Amino acid sequence: MELSEAIAKRRSYRGKYTGEVPPKEHLRQIMQAGLDAPSGCNKQTVSLIAADEPELLSKLCSVIDPPLPADPPAMICVLTQRVNAYRDKCFAVQDYSAAVENMLLTVTALGYQSCWVEGHITDDDRICDKMAEILGVPRDYELVCCLPVGRAADEVPEAPRKKDFSKRAWFGGFRCT
């Protein structure tokens, strides 16, 4: 799949998955795409953990409340380290955001579906901390989001309606019409 096609076809999928577990080779390819993302001052603050064993997935999903719409056959958990990179600036959010987008595009290119799950697990109840404990994540890392990964059992949703290009992008200066 061409990059522009993967960008156009990527969707946040919240449906059911088939039982097919992505092979480790595909999970590694997805994770490598995340690790290849740009990183502020090359601090490389992103680390990743793939969960594809039913028992581990069950433990992770059991602490997510409200639960994910369907139990995924695999999940990639995204970790960050909040490290100052430049003049007391930390780019951890930018780093993991770039990594997640690379992974979501690779998921799509490989024929799988996913959804960026962040606010749901990093809210006041700190589900992310429970997930980190299950995974044995050291305290100097923060689990910031997870990506369920699998083949769609349900129909993949249509693209949401986007505002017209001319309403959001211009050449030579701001030109809101």
MOBELPE-V964290 format. One record per helix or strand of 2 or more residues. SS is the DSSP state (helix for helix, strand for strand). FROM is the first residue (numbers start at 0). LEN is the number of residues. Records with the same first field share a line. If there is no record, write none. Layout:
SS=FROM-LEN / FROM-LEN
This chain:
helix=2-7 / 23-12 / 39-3 / 53-10 / 91-18 / 118-4 / 126-9 / 164-4
strand=45-6 / 73-7 / 83-3 / 88-2 / 112-2 / 115-2 / 141-9
